[in-house]
Amino acid sequence: MILLPYLATFLLLTALVGLIRVMRGPTTADRMLAAQLIGTSTVAILLVIGVATEAPALFDVALVFAILAAISLAAFVATARSGHQP
Amino acid sequence: MSVQDIMGVGIMVLGTVFFLAGTVGILRFPDAFSRLHAVTKADNLGLALIALGTSILAADGFTAAKLFLIWILIAVSGAIGGHLIARHALRDKS
């Protein structure tokens, strides 16, 4: 139980590394990748903090966030595709 | 610290190691397609282990089912998202 806050901090660094990929990513596909990475690590952070603070409500937040990550990824791809057709 | 706590936290640490592998993979791999492997597989397994550790620590059947649902959702959206991103990266050469 002592280790959990450190795990959450490390997962947050993982999400920040995704921002580096967003900045450096040559193609738009890399930026979509980073969105998927940040979504997954945020869900993991929510699970870890949900256990550390014994707040089961955070698991529902993680569920909603997982759905939002899926929808935002589909939206990214849809807007990127429609942007190129003349 | 009962055995249950130690096992749960241990599995979560292992999941975090897979997250580290996925993140290093995203930074170091040469092109977008190989990075897709990192984000859809390594992070997925990391999340599966963290969800397993969480359900062990939470020690409740309904919560374990909810965490399993979260993992399945991320796995499916990762797979579908991976295909969408790969098709997009294949089509446009911008």
N, CA and C atoms of all chains as a GROMACS GRO file, in nm:
protein
  540
    1MET      N    1   0.084  -0.121   0.000
    1MET     CA    2   0.000   0.000   0.000
    1MET      C    3   0.087   0.125   0.000
    2ILE      N    4   0.211   0.109   0.047
    2ILE     CA    5   0.300   0.226   0.052
    2ILE      C    6   0.346   0.259  -0.089
    3LEU      N    7   0.351   0.157  -0.174
    3LEU     CA    8   0.416   0.174  -0.304
    3LEU      C    9   0.323   0.239  -0.405
    4LEU      N   10   0.190   0.239  -0.376
    4LEU     CA   11   0.095   0.277  -0.480
    4LEU      C   12   0.110   0.422  -0.526
    5PRO      N   13   0.131   0.522  -0.439
    5PRO     CA   14   0.147   0.657  -0.492
    5PRO      C   15   0.265   0.666  -0.588
    6TYR      N   16   0.373   0.590  -0.561
    6TYR     CA   17   0.488   0.598  -0.652
    6TYR      C   18   0.451   0.538  -0.787
    7LEU      N   19   0.369   0.431  -0.784
    7LEU     CA   20   0.326   0.373  -0.913
    7LEU      C   21   0.245   0.476  -0.991
    8ALA      N   22   0.154   0.547  -0.920
    8ALA     CA   23   0.070   0.645  -0.990
    8ALA      C   24   0.158   0.755  -1.049
    9THR      N   25   0.261   0.799  -0.973
    9THR     CA   26   0.348   0.904  -1.028
    9THR      C   27   0.421   0.854  -1.151
   10PHE      N   28   0.467   0.730  -1.144
   10PHE     CA   29   0.541   0.676  -1.260
   10PHE      C   30   0.450   0.668  -1.381
   11LEU      N   31   0.323   0.627  -1.360
   11LEU     CA   32   0.230   0.619  -1.473
   11LEU      C   33   0.204   0.757  -1.528
   12LEU      N   34   0.204   0.859  -1.442
   12LEU     CA   35   0.184   0.996  -1.492
   12LEU      C   36   0.301   1.035  -1.581
   13LEU      N   37   0.423   0.996  -1.540
   13LEU     CA   38   0.539   1.027  -1.627
   13LEU      C   39   0.522   0.956  -1.761
   14THR      N   40   0.466   0.835  -1.756
   14THR     CA   41   0.444   0.763  -1.884
   14THR      C   42   0.353   0.845  -1.973
   15ALA      N   43   0.247   0.904  -1.914
   15ALA     CA   44   0.155   0.984  -1.996
   15ALA      C   45   0.227   1.107  -2.048
   16LEU      N   46   0.317   1.166  -1.968
   16LEU     CA   47   0.388   1.286  -2.015
   16LEU      C   48   0.482   1.251  -2.130
   17VAL      N   49   0.537   1.131  -2.125
   17VAL     CA   50   0.625   1.091  -2.237
   17VAL      C   51   0.544   1.087  -2.366
   18GLY      N   52   0.413   1.053  -2.353
   18GLY     CA   53   0.327   1.057  -2.472
   18GLY      C   54   0.324   1.195  -2.533
   19LEU      N   55   0.334   1.300  -2.450
   19LEU     CA   56   0.334   1.437  -2.506
   19LEU      C   57   0.458   1.461  -2.590
   20ILE      N   58   0.570   1.401  -2.550
   20ILE     CA   59   0.691   1.417  -2.633
   20ILE      C   60   0.665   1.358  -2.771
   21ARG      N   61   0.598   1.241  -2.772
   21ARG     CA   62   0.567   1.182  -2.903
   21ARG      C   63   0.473   1.272  -2.980
   22VAL      N   64   0.381   1.339  -2.914
   22VAL     CA   65   0.291   1.430  -2.986
   22VAL      C   66   0.373   1.541  -3.049
   23MET      N   67   0.468   1.597  -2.975
   23MET     CA   68   0.544   1.711  -3.028
   23MET      C   69   0.634   1.666  -3.142
   24ARG      N   70   0.700   1.549  -3.122
   24ARG     CA   71   0.802   1.511  -3.220
   24ARG      C   72   0.744   1.430  -3.334
   25GLY      N   73   0.625   1.372  -3.314
   25GLY     CA   74   0.572   1.276  -3.409
   25GLY      C   75   0.570   1.331  -3.550
   26PRO      N   76   0.641   1.270  -3.648
   26PRO     CA   77   0.640   1.325  -3.784
   26PRO      C   78   0.501   1.320  -3.847
   27THR      N   79   0.430   1.206  -3.833
   27THR     CA   80   0.302   1.196  -3.906
   27THR      C   81   0.187   1.212  -3.808
   28THR      N   82   0.066   1.233  -3.863
   28THR     CA   83  -0.052   1.249  -3.775
   28THR      C   84  -0.080   1.118  -3.703
   29ALA      N   85  -0.039   1.004  -3.763
   29ALA     CA   86  -0.066   0.875  -3.697
   29ALA      C   87   0.004   0.869  -3.562
   30ASP      N   88   0.126   0.931  -3.554
   30ASP     CA   89   0.197   0.927  -3.425
   30ASP      C   90   0.122   1.006  -3.321
   31ARG      N   91   0.058   1.114  -3.364
   31ARG     CA   92  -0.015   1.194  -3.265
   31ARG      C   93  -0.137   1.118  -3.216
   32MET      N   94  -0.200   1.040  -3.306
   32MET     CA   95  -0.314   0.959  -3.260
   32MET      C   96  -0.265   0.852  -3.162
   33LEU      N   97  -0.145   0.798  -3.191
   33LEU     CA   98  -0.086   0.699  -3.100
   33LEU      C   99  -0.074   0.756  -2.960
   34ALA      N  100  -0.026   0.880  -2.954
   34ALA     CA  101  -0.003   0.940  -2.823
   34ALA      C  102  -0.135   0.958  -2.750
   35ALA      N  103  -0.241   0.990  -2.825
   35ALA     CA  104  -0.372   1.003  -2.759
   35ALA      C  105  -0.413   0.870  -2.697
   36GLN      N  106  -0.390   0.761  -2.771
   36GLN     CA  107  -0.423   0.629  -2.717
   36GLN      C  108  -0.338   0.599  -2.594
   37LEU      N  109  -0.209   0.634  -2.599
   37LEU     CA  110  -0.120   0.606  -2.484
   37LEU      C  111  -0.165   0.681  -2.362
   38ILE      N  112  -0.197   0.813  -2.381
   38ILE     CA  113  -0.236   0.895  -2.266
   38ILE      C  114  -0.367   0.842  -2.208
   39GLY      N  115  -0.459   0.799  -2.297
   39GLY     CA  116  -0.586   0.744  -2.247
   39GLY      C  117  -0.562   0.621  -2.162
   40THR      N  118  -0.476   0.530  -2.211
   40THR     CA  119  -0.455   0.405  -2.136
   40THR      C  120  -0.386   0.434  -2.004
   41SER      N  121  -0.284   0.523  -2.006
   41SER     CA  122  -0.215   0.544  -1.876
   41SER      C  123  -0.303   0.620  -1.780
   42THR      N  124  -0.395   0.703  -1.830
   42THR     CA  125  -0.486   0.770  -1.736
   42THR      C  126  -0.579   0.670  -1.670
   43VAL      N  127  -0.626   0.573  -1.749
   43VAL     CA  128  -0.712   0.470  -1.688
   43VAL      C  129  -0.633   0.394  -1.582
   44ALA      N  130  -0.505   0.366  -1.611
   44ALA     CA  131  -0.424   0.292  -1.513
   44ALA      C  132  -0.404   0.376  -1.387
   45ILE      N  133  -0.381   0.508  -1.405
   45ILE     CA  134  -0.362   0.595  -1.288
   45ILE      C  135  -0.487   0.594  -1.203
   46LEU      N  136  -0.605   0.600  -1.270
   46LEU     CA  137  -0.730   0.603  -1.194
   46LEU      C  138  -0.746   0.475  -1.113
   47LEU      N  139  -0.708   0.360  -1.174
   47LEU     CA  140  -0.722   0.233  -1.100
   47LEU      C  141  -0.631   0.234  -0.978
   48VAL      N  142  -0.505   0.279  -0.998
   48VAL     CA  143  -0.409   0.275  -0.886
   48VAL      C  144  -0.456   0.366  -0.774
   49ILE      N  145  -0.501   0.488  -0.809
   49ILE     CA  146  -0.543   0.582  -0.704
   49ILE      C  147  -0.672   0.534  -0.641
   50GLY      N  148  -0.758   0.467  -0.722
   50GLY     CA  149  -0.882   0.414  -0.666
   50GLY      C  150  -0.855   0.314  -0.556
   51VAL      N  151  -0.748   0.233  -0.572
   51VAL     CA  152  -0.715   0.136  -0.467
   51VAL      C  153  -0.643   0.205  -0.353
   52ALA      N  154  -0.552   0.298  -0.386
   52ALA     CA  155  -0.471   0.359  -0.280
   52ALA      C  156  -0.558   0.434  -0.181
   53THR      N  157  -0.661   0.506  -0.233
   53THR     CA  158  -0.742   0.587  -0.141
   53THR      C  159  -0.871   0.515  -0.104
   54GLU      N  160  -0.883   0.384  -0.141
   54GLU     CA  161  -1.005   0.307  -0.110
   54GLU      C  162  -1.131   0.383  -0.152
   55ALA      N  163  -1.130   0.438  -0.276
   55ALA     CA  164  -1.250   0.508  -0.325
   55ALA      C  165  -1.299   0.432  -0.447
   56PRO      N  166  -1.396   0.338  -0.431
   56PRO     CA  167  -1.437   0.258  -0.547
   56PRO      C  168  -1.504   0.341  -0.655
   57ALA      N  169  -1.542   0.467  -0.627
   57ALA     CA  170  -1.605   0.547  -0.732
   57ALA      C  171  -1.508   0.570  -0.846
   58LEU      N  172  -1.377   0.569  -0.818
   58LEU     CA  173  -1.279   0.599  -0.923
   58LEU      C  174  -1.280   0.491  -1.030
   59PHE      N  175  -1.326   0.368  -0.997
   59PHE     CA  176  -1.330   0.265  -1.101
   59PHE      C  177  -1.434   0.301  -1.205
   60ASP      N  178  -1.546   0.366  -1.162
   60ASP     CA  179  -1.645   0.410  -1.261
   60ASP      C  180  -1.589   0.521  -1.346
   61VAL      N  181  -1.510   0.609  -1.284
   61VAL     CA  182  -1.448   0.717  -1.362
   61VAL      C  183  -1.357   0.654  -1.467
   62ALA      N  184  -1.281   0.550  -1.428
   62ALA     CA  185  -1.191   0.485  -1.524
   62ALA      C  186  -1.271   0.423  -1.638
   63LEU      N  187  -1.389   0.365  -1.604
   63LEU     CA  188  -1.471   0.304  -1.709
   63LEU      C  189  -1.516   0.410  -1.810
   64VAL      N  190  -1.564   0.524  -1.757
   64VAL     CA  191  -1.610   0.630  -1.849
   64VAL      C  192  -1.494   0.681  -1.932
   65PHE      N  193  -1.376   0.693  -1.868
   65PHE     CA  194  -1.261   0.745  -1.942
   65PHE      C  195  -1.219   0.648  -2.051
   66ALA      N  196  -1.233   0.516  -2.025
   66ALA     CA  197  -1.198   0.419  -2.129
   66ALA      C  198  -1.288   0.437  -2.250
   67ILE      N  199  -1.418   0.460  -2.225
   67ILE     CA  200  -1.510   0.481  -2.338
   67ILE      C  201  -1.473   0.608  -2.412
   68LEU      N  202  -1.442   0.715  -2.336
   68LEU     CA  203  -1.407   0.842  -2.402
   68LEU      C  204  -1.280   0.826  -2.484
   69ALA      N  205  -1.183   0.750  -2.434
   69ALA     CA  206  -1.059   0.733  -2.511
   69ALA      C  207  -1.089   0.664  -2.643
   70ALA      N  208  -1.178   0.564  -2.639
   70ALA     CA  209  -1.211   0.494  -2.764
   70ALA      C  210  -1.278   0.589  -2.863
   71ILE      N  211  -1.374   0.668  -2.811
   71ILE     CA  212  -1.448   0.758  -2.901
   71ILE      C  213  -1.356   0.866  -2.955
   72SER      N  214  -1.267   0.920  -2.870
   72SER     CA  215  -1.181   1.029  -2.919
   72SER      C  216  -1.087   0.977  -3.026
   73LEU      N  217  -1.043   0.851  -3.013
   73LEU     CA  218  -0.954   0.796  -3.116
   73LEU      C  219  -1.026   0.786  -3.248
   74ALA      N  220  -1.152   0.738  -3.244
   74ALA     CA  221  -1.229   0.728  -3.369
   74ALA      C  222  -1.250   0.867  -3.427
   75ALA      N  223  -1.274   0.967  -3.342
   75ALA     CA  224  -1.294   1.103  -3.392
   75ALA      C  225  -1.167   1.155  -3.456
   76PHE      N  226  -1.051   1.128  -3.394
   76PHE     CA  227  -0.925   1.172  -3.454
   76PHE      C  228  -0.913   1.120  -3.595
   77VAL      N  229  -0.936   0.987  -3.612
   77VAL     CA  230  -0.916   0.926  -3.743
   77VAL      C  231  -1.017   0.983  -3.842
   78ALA      N  232  -1.141   1.002  -3.795
   78ALA     CA  233  -1.244   1.050  -3.888
   78ALA      C  234  -1.209   1.191  -3.935
   79THR      N  235  -1.169   1.280  -3.843
   79THR     CA  236  -1.140   1.417  -3.888
   79THR      C  237  -1.014   1.418  -3.974
   80ALA      N  238  -0.916   1.335  -3.943
   80ALA     CA  239  -0.794   1.336  -4.025
   80ALA      C  240  -0.827   1.289  -4.166
   81ARG      N  241  -0.918   1.186  -4.178
   81ARG     CA  242  -0.949   1.136  -4.313
   81ARG      C  243  -1.026   1.241  -4.390
   82SER      N  244  -1.129   1.301  -4.326
   82SER     CA  245  -1.212   1.394  -4.403
   82SER      C  246  -1.133   1.520  -4.436
   83GLY      N  247  -1.029   1.550  -4.357
   83GLY     CA  248  -0.953   1.673  -4.383
   83GLY      C  249  -0.883   1.668  -4.518
   84HIS      N  250  -0.842   1.544  -4.563
   84HIS     CA  251  -0.757   1.541  -4.683
   84HIS      C  252  -0.838   1.535  -4.811
   85GLN      N  253  -0.958   1.473  -4.805
   85GLN     CA  254  -1.032   1.467  -4.933
   85GLN      C  255  -1.070   1.608  -4.976
   86PRO      N  256  -1.051   1.643  -5.106
   86PRO     CA  257  -1.088   1.780  -5.149
   86PRO      C  258  -1.239   1.797  -5.151
   87MET      N  259   0.057  -0.588   0.651
   87MET     CA  260   0.064  -0.620   0.508
   87MET      C  261   0.038  -0.769   0.491
   88SER      N  262  -0.087  -0.804   0.461
   88SER     CA  263  -0.118  -0.947   0.447
   88SER      C  264  -0.065  -0.996   0.313
   89VAL      N  265  -0.072  -1.126   0.294
   89VAL     CA  266  -0.020  -1.184   0.169
   89VAL      C  267  -0.097  -1.125   0.051
   90GLN      N  268  -0.228  -1.103   0.076
   90GLN     CA  269  -0.311  -1.050  -0.034
   90GLN      C  270  -0.259  -0.915  -0.080
   91ASP      N  271  -0.224  -0.826   0.015
   91ASP     CA  272  -0.173  -0.694  -0.024
   91ASP      C  273  -0.044  -0.709  -0.103
   92ILE      N  274   0.047  -0.792  -0.050
   92ILE     CA  275   0.178  -0.805  -0.116
   92ILE      C  276   0.160  -0.856  -0.258
   93MET      N  277   0.072  -0.958  -0.274
   93MET     CA  278   0.053  -1.014  -0.409
   93MET      C  279  -0.008  -0.910  -0.500
   94GLY      N  280  -0.109  -0.836  -0.450
   94GLY     CA  281  -0.176  -0.736  -0.534
   94GLY      C  282  -0.079  -0.629  -0.578
   95VAL      N  283  -0.002  -0.573  -0.482
   95VAL     CA  284   0.091  -0.465  -0.519
   95VAL      C  285   0.199  -0.520  -0.610
   96GLY      N  286   0.242  -0.646  -0.587
   96GLY     CA  287   0.346  -0.703  -0.674
   96GLY      C  288   0.299  -0.713  -0.817
   97ILE      N  289   0.174  -0.757  -0.837
   97ILE     CA  290   0.122  -0.768  -0.974
   97ILE      C  291   0.111  -0.630  -1.037
   98MET      N  292   0.074  -0.530  -0.957
   98MET     CA  293   0.063  -0.394  -1.013
   98MET      C  294   0.199  -0.341  -1.050
   99VAL      N  295   0.302  -0.372  -0.973
   99VAL     CA  296   0.438  -0.328  -1.010
   99VAL      C  297   0.477  -0.392  -1.142
  100LEU      N  298   0.442  -0.522  -1.157
  100LEU     CA  299   0.475  -0.589  -1.284
  100LEU      C  300   0.402  -0.522  -1.399
  101GLY      N  301   0.275  -0.482  -1.377
  101GLY     CA  302   0.202  -0.411  -1.483
  101GLY      C  303   0.268  -0.280  -1.518
  102THR      N  304   0.321  -0.212  -1.416
  102THR     CA  305   0.389  -0.084  -1.444
  102THR      C  306   0.514  -0.108  -1.525
  103VAL      N  307   0.582  -0.221  -1.504
  103VAL     CA  308   0.702  -0.251  -1.584
  103VAL      C  309   0.662  -0.263  -1.731
  104PHE      N  310   0.547  -0.327  -1.758
  104PHE     CA  311   0.504  -0.337  -1.898
  104PHE      C  312   0.468  -0.201  -1.954
  105PHE      N  313   0.413  -0.114  -1.869
  105PHE     CA  314   0.387   0.022  -1.916
  105PHE      C  315   0.517   0.090  -1.956
  106LEU      N  316   0.620   0.068  -1.874
  106LEU     CA  317   0.752   0.128  -1.906
  106LEU      C  318   0.799   0.076  -2.041
  107ALA      N  319   0.783  -0.057  -2.063
  107ALA     CA  320   0.828  -0.113  -2.191
  107ALA      C  321   0.751  -0.049  -2.305
  108GLY      N  322   0.618  -0.032  -2.288
  108GLY     CA  323   0.538   0.028  -2.395
  108GLY      C  324   0.581   0.170  -2.422
  109THR      N  325   0.611   0.245  -2.317
  109THR     CA  326   0.646   0.386  -2.338
  109THR      C  327   0.783   0.398  -2.404
  110VAL      N  328   0.880   0.317  -2.359
  110VAL     CA  329   1.011   0.322  -2.423
  110VAL      C  330   0.996   0.280  -2.568
  111GLY      N  331   0.908   0.180  -2.593
  111GLY     CA  332   0.886   0.137  -2.731
  111GLY      C  333   0.833   0.250  -2.816
  112ILE      N  334   0.742   0.330  -2.760
  112ILE     CA  335   0.684   0.439  -2.840
  112ILE      C  336   0.789   0.542  -2.874
  113LEU      N  337   0.882   0.564  -2.783
  113LEU     CA  338   0.983   0.667  -2.811
  113LEU      C  339   1.090   0.617  -2.907
  114ARG      N  340   1.126   0.488  -2.894
  114ARG     CA  341   1.245   0.442  -2.964
  114ARG      C  342   1.214   0.379  -3.099
  115PHE      N  343   1.094   0.335  -3.126
  115PHE     CA  344   1.072   0.259  -3.250
  115PHE      C  345   1.080   0.352  -3.371
  116PRO      N  346   1.125   0.300  -3.486
  116PRO     CA  347   1.156   0.387  -3.600
  116PRO      C  348   1.032   0.449  -3.665
  117ASP      N  349   0.923   0.367  -3.686
  117ASP     CA  350   0.814   0.430  -3.763
  117ASP      C  351   0.681   0.406  -3.694
  118ALA      N  352   0.577   0.464  -3.748
  118ALA     CA  353   0.448   0.465  -3.678
  118ALA      C  354   0.393   0.325  -3.660
  119PHE      N  355   0.418   0.237  -3.759
  119PHE     CA  356   0.356   0.104  -3.750
  119PHE      C  357   0.415   0.024  -3.633
  120SER      N  358   0.547   0.032  -3.615
  120SER     CA  359   0.603  -0.045  -3.503
  120SER      C  360   0.563   0.018  -3.371
  121ARG      N  361   0.541   0.153  -3.372
  121ARG     CA  362   0.496   0.215  -3.246
  121ARG      C  363   0.357   0.167  -3.211
  122LEU      N  364   0.278   0.135  -3.315
  122LEU     CA  365   0.143   0.084  -3.286
  122LEU      C  366   0.151  -0.043  -3.202
  123HIS      N  367   0.252  -0.127  -3.234
  123HIS     CA  368   0.266  -0.248  -3.152
  123HIS      C  369   0.286  -0.212  -3.006
  124ALA      N  370   0.370  -0.110  -2.984
  124ALA     CA  371   0.401  -0.078  -2.844
  124ALA      C  372   0.276  -0.035  -2.771
  125VAL      N  373   0.198   0.054  -2.834
  125VAL     CA  374   0.090   0.114  -2.755
  125VAL      C  375  -0.026   0.017  -2.742
  126THR      N  376  -0.054  -0.063  -2.846
  126THR     CA  377  -0.174  -0.147  -2.834
  126THR      C  378  -0.144  -0.275  -2.758
  127LYS      N  379  -0.017  -0.325  -2.757
  127LYS     CA  380   0.006  -0.453  -2.689
  127LYS      C  381   0.066  -0.433  -2.551
  128ALA      N  382   0.178  -0.360  -2.543
  128ALA     CA  383   0.248  -0.354  -2.414
  128ALA      C  384   0.162  -0.283  -2.311
  129ASP      N  385   0.105  -0.168  -2.348
  129ASP     CA  386   0.025  -0.094  -2.249
  129ASP      C  387  -0.098  -0.174  -2.212
  130ASN      N  388  -0.151  -0.248  -2.311
  130ASN     CA  389  -0.269  -0.328  -2.281
  130ASN      C  390  -0.240  -0.432  -2.174
  131LEU      N  391  -0.126  -0.502  -2.191
  131LEU     CA  392  -0.091  -0.603  -2.091
  131LEU      C  393  -0.063  -0.536  -1.958
  132GLY      N  394   0.001  -0.419  -1.961
  132GLY     CA  395   0.025  -0.347  -1.836
  132GLY      C  396  -0.104  -0.314  -1.765
  133LEU      N  397  -0.204  -0.271  -1.844
  133LEU     CA  398  -0.332  -0.236  -1.782
  133LEU      C  399  -0.400  -0.362  -1.730
  134ALA      N  400  -0.384  -0.476  -1.802
  134ALA     CA  401  -0.446  -0.600  -1.755
  134ALA      C  402  -0.389  -0.638  -1.619
  135LEU      N  403  -0.256  -0.627  -1.603
  135LEU     CA  404  -0.195  -0.666  -1.475
  135LEU      C  405  -0.235  -0.569  -1.365
  136ILE      N  406  -0.241  -0.439  -1.399
  136ILE     CA  407  -0.280  -0.342  -1.296
  136ILE      C  408  -0.425  -0.367  -1.254
  137ALA      N  409  -0.511  -0.399  -1.351
  137ALA     CA  410  -0.651  -0.427  -1.316
  137ALA      C  411  -0.660  -0.554  -1.231
  138LEU      N  412  -0.576  -0.653  -1.263
  138LEU     CA  413  -0.576  -0.776  -1.183
  138LEU      C  414  -0.532  -0.746  -1.041
  139GLY      N  415  -0.423  -0.668  -1.028
  139GLY     CA  416  -0.376  -0.633  -0.894
  139GLY      C  417  -0.480  -0.554  -0.818
  140THR      N  418  -0.549  -0.463  -0.890
  140THR     CA  419  -0.652  -0.382  -0.823
  140THR      C  420  -0.766  -0.470  -0.775
  141SER      N  421  -0.806  -0.567  -0.860
  141SER     CA  422  -0.920  -0.649  -0.817
  141SER      C  423  -0.878  -0.738  -0.700
  142ILE      N  424  -0.749  -0.777  -0.693
  142ILE     CA  425  -0.704  -0.856  -0.578
  142ILE      C  426  -0.711  -0.770  -0.452
  143LEU      N  427  -0.663  -0.643  -0.464
  143LEU     CA  428  -0.663  -0.557  -0.344
  143LEU      C  429  -0.805  -0.519  -0.305
  144ALA      N  430  -0.891  -0.495  -0.407
  144ALA     CA  431  -1.027  -0.452  -0.373
  144ALA      C  432  -1.108  -0.569  -0.317
  145ALA      N  433  -1.072  -0.694  -0.357
  145ALA     CA  434  -1.131  -0.816  -0.298
  145ALA      C  435  -1.283  -0.812  -0.299
  146ASP      N  436  -1.342  -0.772  -0.416
  146ASP     CA  437  -1.488  -0.771  -0.423
  146ASP      C  438  -1.526  -0.820  -0.562
  147GLY      N  439  -1.623  -0.915  -0.570
  147GLY     CA  440  -1.656  -0.977  -0.698
  147GLY      C  441  -1.705  -0.877  -0.800
  148PHE      N  442  -1.795  -0.785  -0.755
  148PHE     CA  443  -1.853  -0.692  -0.851
  148PHE      C  444  -1.745  -0.599  -0.904
  149THR      N  445  -1.656  -0.553  -0.815
  149THR     CA  446  -1.548  -0.464  -0.861
  149THR      C  447  -1.457  -0.538  -0.957
  150ALA      N  448  -1.428  -0.664  -0.929
  150ALA     CA  449  -1.340  -0.739  -1.020
  150ALA      C  450  -1.406  -0.749  -1.157
  151ALA      N  451  -1.539  -0.770  -1.161
  151ALA     CA  452  -1.607  -0.778  -1.291
  151ALA      C  453  -1.598  -0.644  -1.362
  152LYS      N  454  -1.614  -0.534  -1.288
  152LYS     CA  455  -1.609  -0.401  -1.350
  152LYS      C  456  -1.470  -0.376  -1.407
  153LEU      N  457  -1.365  -0.415  -1.332
  153LEU     CA  458  -1.227  -0.393  -1.380
  153LEU      C  459  -1.200  -0.476  -1.503
  154PHE      N  460  -1.257  -0.600  -1.504
  154PHE     CA  461  -1.240  -0.683  -1.624
  154PHE      C  462  -1.305  -0.616  -1.743
  155LEU      N  463  -1.422  -0.556  -1.721
  155LEU     CA  464  -1.490  -0.486  -1.831
  155LEU      C  465  -1.405  -0.370  -1.881
  156ILE      N  466  -1.343  -0.296  -1.788
  156ILE     CA  467  -1.259  -0.183  -1.829
  156ILE      C  468  -1.145  -0.234  -1.916
  157TRP      N  469  -1.084  -0.345  -1.875
  157TRP     CA  470  -0.971  -0.395  -1.952
  157TRP      C  471  -1.015  -0.442  -2.090
  158ILE      N  472  -1.132  -0.511  -2.096
  158ILE     CA  473  -1.180  -0.558  -2.226
  158ILE      C  474  -1.208  -0.438  -2.316
  159LEU      N  475  -1.264  -0.330  -2.259
  159LEU     CA  476  -1.296  -0.212  -2.339
  159LEU      C  477  -1.169  -0.151  -2.397
  160ILE      N  478  -1.067  -0.139  -2.312
  160ILE     CA  479  -0.941  -0.081  -2.360
  160ILE      C  480  -0.878  -0.174  -2.463
  161ALA      N  481  -0.888  -0.306  -2.444
  161ALA     CA  482  -0.828  -0.400  -2.540
  161ALA      C  483  -0.896  -0.386  -2.675
  162VAL      N  484  -1.031  -0.383  -2.675
  162VAL     CA  485  -1.103  -0.375  -2.803
  162VAL      C  486  -1.077  -0.241  -2.869
  163SER      N  487  -1.082  -0.132  -2.790
  163SER     CA  488  -1.060  -0.001  -2.853
  163SER      C  489  -0.916   0.012  -2.898
  164GLY      N  490  -0.822  -0.054  -2.829
  164GLY     CA  491  -0.684  -0.053  -2.877
  164GLY      C  492  -0.671  -0.124  -3.008
  165ALA      N  493  -0.737  -0.241  -3.020
  165ALA     CA  494  -0.726  -0.317  -3.145
  165ALA      C  495  -0.788  -0.238  -3.259
  166ILE      N  496  -0.911  -0.190  -3.238
  166ILE     CA  497  -0.978  -0.117  -3.346
  166ILE      C  498  -0.902   0.010  -3.378
  167GLY      N  499  -0.859   0.081  -3.274
  167GLY     CA  500  -0.784   0.204  -3.297
  167GLY      C  501  -0.656   0.176  -3.371
  168GLY      N  502  -0.591   0.065  -3.337
  168GLY     CA  503  -0.466   0.031  -3.406
  168GLY      C  504  -0.490   0.013  -3.554
  169HIS      N  505  -0.599  -0.058  -3.589
  169HIS     CA  506  -0.627  -0.077  -3.733
  169HIS      C  507  -0.658   0.056  -3.800
  170LEU      N  508  -0.739   0.141  -3.731
  170LEU     CA  509  -0.775   0.270  -3.792
  170LEU      C  510  -0.650   0.354  -3.816
  171ILE      N  511  -0.563   0.360  -3.713
  171ILE     CA  512  -0.443   0.444  -3.727
  171ILE      C  513  -0.354   0.388  -3.837
  172ALA      N  514  -0.338   0.254  -3.841
  172ALA     CA  515  -0.248   0.196  -3.942
  172ALA      C  516  -0.301   0.223  -4.082
  173ARG      N  517  -0.434   0.211  -4.099
  173ARG     CA  518  -0.489   0.236  -4.234
  173ARG      C  519  -0.468   0.382  -4.272
  174HIS      N  520  -0.487   0.471  -4.170
  174HIS     CA  521  -0.469   0.614  -4.199
  174HIS      C  522  -0.324   0.642  -4.235
  175ALA      N  523  -0.230   0.581  -4.158
  175ALA     CA  524  -0.088   0.606  -4.185
  175ALA      C  525  -0.049   0.548  -4.320
  176LEU      N  526  -0.115   0.435  -4.360
  176LEU     CA  527  -0.079   0.373  -4.487
  176LEU      C  528  -0.128   0.461  -4.602
  177ARG      N  529  -0.248   0.519  -4.585
  177ARG     CA  530  -0.310   0.591  -4.698
  177ARG      C  531  -0.237   0.722  -4.724
  178ASP      N  532  -0.234   0.810  -4.620
  178ASP     CA  533  -0.182   0.943  -4.658
  178ASP      C  534  -0.035   0.950  -4.623
  179LYS      N  535   0.042   1.006  -4.712
  179LYS     CA  536   0.187   1.011  -4.691
  179LYS      C  537   0.226   1.148  -4.640
  180SER      N  538   0.135   1.220  -4.568
  180SER     CA  539   0.170   1.356  -4.524
  180SER      C  540   0.269   1.349  -4.411
   0.00000   0.00000   0.00000
